[in-house]
Amino acid sequence: MKGRVADLAWMTGSWVGAYGEQTLEETWIPPTDGTIACLVRLTGQGATGMVELILIEEVEDSLIFRVRQFLPGLVARSPEAQVMQLAEIGERRVGFTGTGDVIFRKLTYSRPVADRFTIDAETMAGDALQLHLHPR
């Protein structure tokens, strides 16, 4: 499937919302030279539980999603970045499917309205998750 990082400019910004009892923050920086990147932080009960780095990059006319998660102390949760392939791209919507050892089978980002950033995910076990973030 073809895709360009420039088509993901709608993701840019700082977003925050509830993730169960915790707070999820995502800060996407504008696309430049074939990449868009995001810093994610999960906090709650006075501590940071996880930090995540996401990089979406153009590879052979498509998009590759790479993610690396870190526990406190910048301890990597896995030895390598997890990789997902582009599955869909449209107006304010992009979806990826997992390849190999990944946390999510499917991961879709959308922005149905200006002040909402939605994340839909399906775990490898088949459980569905939907998060609604708002501008910080």
C-alpha positions as CSV (number, residue, x, y, z in Angstrom):
1,M,0.0,0.0,0.0
2,K,1.3,3.4,-0.9
3,G,1.6,6.2,1.6
4,R,3.6,9.4,2.3
5,V,4.5,10.9,5.6
6,A,3.5,14.3,4.5
7,D,-0.1,13.0,4.5
8,L,0.1,12.5,8.3
9,A,0.6,16.2,9.2
10,W,-2.9,16.1,10.8
11,M,-1.3,14.0,13.6
12,T,1.0,16.9,14.7
13,G,0.4,18.3,18.2
14,S,0.3,17.3,21.8
15,W,-2.5,15.1,22.9
16,V,-3.6,13.8,26.3
17,G,-6.2,11.5,27.7
18,A,-7.1,8.8,30.2
19,Y,-5.7,5.2,29.8
20,G,-7.6,3.5,32.6
21,E,-6.4,5.0,35.9
22,Q,-3.4,6.5,34.1
23,T,-2.7,9.4,31.8
24,L,-1.5,8.9,28.2
25,E,0.4,11.8,26.5
26,E,1.4,11.8,22.9
27,T,3.4,14.6,21.2
28,W,3.8,14.3,17.5
29,I,6.3,16.5,15.7
30,P,5.6,17.7,12.1
31,P,6.6,15.4,9.2
32,T,10.0,16.3,7.7
33,D,12.1,14.5,5.1
34,G,10.2,11.3,5.1
35,T,9.6,10.8,8.8
36,I,7.2,11.8,11.5
37,A,8.0,11.0,15.2
38,C,6.1,10.9,18.5
39,L,7.1,10.8,22.2
40,V,4.6,8.9,24.4
41,R,4.4,9.0,28.2
42,L,2.2,7.0,30.5
43,T,1.9,8.4,34.0
44,G,-0.2,7.8,37.1
45,Q,-0.1,7.6,40.9
46,G,2.9,10.0,41.0
47,A,5.2,8.1,38.7
48,T,6.0,7.5,35.0
49,G,5.3,3.9,34.1
50,M,6.5,4.0,30.5
51,V,8.0,6.2,27.7
52,E,7.7,5.2,24.1
53,L,9.3,6.5,20.9
54,I,7.4,6.1,17.6
55,L,8.9,6.7,14.2
56,I,6.8,6.5,11.0
57,E,9.0,6.6,7.9
58,E,8.7,6.3,4.2
59,V,10.1,3.0,2.8
60,E,9.7,2.0,-0.8
61,D,6.5,4.2,-1.4
62,S,4.8,3.0,1.7
63,L,5.0,3.7,5.5
64,I,6.6,1.7,8.2
65,F,5.7,2.2,11.9
66,R,8.5,1.5,14.4
67,V,8.0,1.7,18.1
68,R,10.3,1.2,21.1
69,Q,9.1,1.2,24.7
70,F,11.1,2.0,27.8
71,L,10.4,1.5,31.5
72,P,11.7,3.9,34.2
73,G,15.4,4.4,34.0
74,L,15.2,4.1,30.2
75,V,15.2,0.3,30.4
76,A,14.1,-1.1,27.0
77,R,11.1,-3.4,27.2
78,S,12.3,-5.3,24.1
79,P,15.7,-5.8,22.5
80,E,14.6,-4.2,19.2
81,A,12.0,-1.8,17.9
82,Q,8.6,-3.4,17.0
83,V,7.6,-2.9,13.4
84,M,4.2,-2.5,11.7
85,Q,3.2,-2.2,8.1
86,L,0.8,0.3,6.5
87,A,-2.7,-1.2,6.2
88,E,-4.8,1.9,5.4
89,I,-4.5,5.6,4.8
90,G,-7.2,8.2,4.2
91,E,-8.5,11.5,5.3
92,R,-7.2,12.1,8.9
93,R,-6.8,8.3,9.3
94,V,-3.9,5.9,9.2
95,G,-3.7,2.2,10.2
96,F,-1.0,-0.3,10.6
97,T,-0.8,-4.1,11.1
98,G,1.7,-5.9,13.2
99,T,4.5,-8.1,11.8
100,G,6.4,-10.5,14.0
101,D,6.6,-9.9,17.7
102,V,4.4,-6.8,18.4
103,I,2.1,-5.5,21.1
104,F,-0.8,-4.8,18.7
105,R,-2.2,-6.8,15.8
106,K,-3.8,-3.6,14.5
107,L,-3.2,0.1,15.4
108,T,-5.2,2.9,13.9
109,Y,-4.9,6.7,14.5
110,S,-7.7,9.1,13.4
111,R,-8.8,12.6,14.0
112,P,-12.5,12.6,13.4
113,V,-12.9,16.2,14.6
114,A,-10.3,19.0,15.2
115,D,-10.2,18.5,19.0
116,R,-10.1,14.7,19.2
117,F,-7.3,12.3,18.4
118,T,-8.5,8.7,18.5
119,I,-6.4,5.5,18.8
120,D,-8.0,2.2,18.0
121,A,-6.0,-0.9,18.8
122,E,-6.4,-4.7,18.7
123,T,-4.0,-6.7,20.8
124,M,-2.5,-10.0,19.6
125,A,-5.0,-11.8,21.9
126,G,-7.8,-10.1,19.9
127,D,-8.9,-7.6,22.6
128,A,-10.1,-4.2,21.4
129,L,-9.0,-0.9,22.8
130,Q,-10.1,2.7,22.0
131,L,-8.6,5.8,23.4
132,H,-9.8,9.4,22.9
133,L,-7.2,12.1,23.4
134,H,-7.7,15.9,23.3
135,P,-5.3,18.7,22.7
136,R,-2.9,19.5,25.6
